[in-house]
Amino acid sequence: MPDYRLDTACVQGGYTPKNGEPRQIPIVQSTTFKYDTGEDMGKLFDLEASGYFYTRLQNPTNDYVAAKIAALEGGTAAMLTSSGQAANFFAMFNLAGCGDHIVASSSIYGGTFNLISVTMARMGIEVTFVSPDCTDEELNAAFRPNTKLLFGETIANPALTVLDIEQFALAAHAHGVPLIVDNTFATPVNCRPIEWGADIVTHSTTKYMDGHGTAVGGAIVDGGRFDWMAHAEKFPGLCTPDESYHGITYAEKFGKEGAFITKCTAQLMRDFGAIQSPQHAFYLNLGLESLHVRMARHCENGRAVAEFLQKHPKIQHVSYCDLPGDKYHPRAEKYLPRGSCGVVSFEIRGGREAASVFMNSLRLAAIETHVADARTCCLNPATTTHRQMTDAQLKAAGIPAGLVRMSCGLESAQDLIDDIAQALEKVK
Ligand SMILES: Cc1ncc(COP(=O)(O)O)c(C=O)c1O
């Protein structure tokens, strides 16, 4: 497909049917694929030919959707995973193993924080967390000789801090490692981190990409620019022969454009098996077809709600980077000129208790462990998604105990505001 604009890629990217083929992407609901000779299939096992042999490794439906996401992010290759958690784990574990070290922004999704600080630590991978507002000196000081990657979120969940992608990319590259950016909240409609220097982009496709609360999923996109061979001593997994794949050296055989995703598929998907089902990939594609239209409306509603809350006497503070005066507004103007997302965080005067009365009084917005849905939902992170974090960790991540995170859906903005207004009236 030629290089169409993003809106067109949302609708038609990844799959171009030939004469007489299905208009919508076919769901290839088959675990396995048939070959005439063992030699034909052997070539696939050796990565000598491209094709399908077992859906845990690759499936045509998933590949259509991955190709669309790669086009949206401006990457060279992509893969789908069973969840956003799997995407972030695979993206990091593809580069870092026992005895290695990673640097990550402290302002990230609680599940990713836990993955890095507890589960990956158990695997012998150390982490240094840095503030998303750190100085260049502080950022550079976090790197060690065994550091393998830098990680951050474009718009952090739920603190809504905005990453200085250029600053983080420059620091990562100065230390010979790639920058991985989780772009779940912004989506490529509002920010394309690869254009700002990021090397790998991840997604919880469960969020805006699906957008309808239908299917848990994830995606990893490679920008195809990081020169693994130039830093071969740091990345032996990519730059030396893989004996489990007949001595293939990924960076040599697949180059900058394809090495990362091929290794991630051939090793990690093979061994961990966190594949997205073709049915889920189909649902995801339905969401992607309207992503550009929905993101504009999510942002419109988020802004209307944030502006209302900002003027309300019972509200202590509103975080929404599209608001002039927000701490992250200057970065949003640079990285998110079309808008950020529909998620607004705010602190109600009266803390945890007041937040609880408010949420229980909402009629239209539902209490849910979810964001980025067509239907508006909200939660109190300190008692739900981030409950494994200590008060000190919550503070470092910019999440006060009484914070409410509201994900504005696609309903009428006025109905959302009326609902919030009546719920705030109940707060004494
Ligand atoms: C920014 C971000 N990354 C990753 C994840 C994990 O994604 P999933 O729930 O699809 O595993 C989430 C989930 O909320 C998220 O918000």
PDBQT file of the ligand as one rigid body, heavy atoms in Angstrom, charges set to zero:
ROOT
HETATM    1  C1  LIG A 501       0.064   2.447  29.569  1.00  0.00    +0.000 C 
HETATM    2  C2  LIG A 501      -0.266   1.000  29.756  1.00  0.00    +0.000 A 
HETATM    3  N1  LIG A 501       0.602   0.060  29.356  1.00  0.00    +0.000 NA
HETATM    4  C3  LIG A 501       0.352  -1.262  29.501  1.00  0.00    +0.000 A 
HETATM    5  C4  LIG A 501      -0.812  -1.696  30.094  1.00  0.00    +0.000 A 
HETATM    6  C5  LIG A 501      -1.077  -3.170  30.251  1.00  0.00    +0.000 C 
HETATM    7  O1  LIG A 501      -1.941  -3.553  29.254  1.00  0.00    +0.000 OA
HETATM    8  P1  LIG A 501      -2.941  -4.820  29.343  1.00  0.00    +0.000 P 
HETATM    9  O2  LIG A 501      -3.946  -4.528  30.393  1.00  0.00    +0.000 OA
HETATM   10  O3  LIG A 501      -3.495  -4.902  27.955  1.00  0.00    +0.000 OA
HETATM   11  O4  LIG A 501      -2.101  -6.011  29.684  1.00  0.00    +0.000 OA
HETATM   12  C6  LIG A 501      -1.770  -0.752  30.505  1.00  0.00    +0.000 A 
HETATM   13  C7  LIG A 501      -3.033  -1.186  31.127  1.00  0.00    +0.000 C 
HETATM   14  O5  LIG A 501      -3.795  -0.389  31.620  1.00  0.00    +0.000 OA
HETATM   15  C8  LIG A 501      -1.489   0.630  30.330  1.00  0.00    +0.000 A 
HETATM   16  O6  LIG A 501      -2.357   1.575  30.713  1.00  0.00    +0.000 OA
ENDROOT
TORSDOF 0
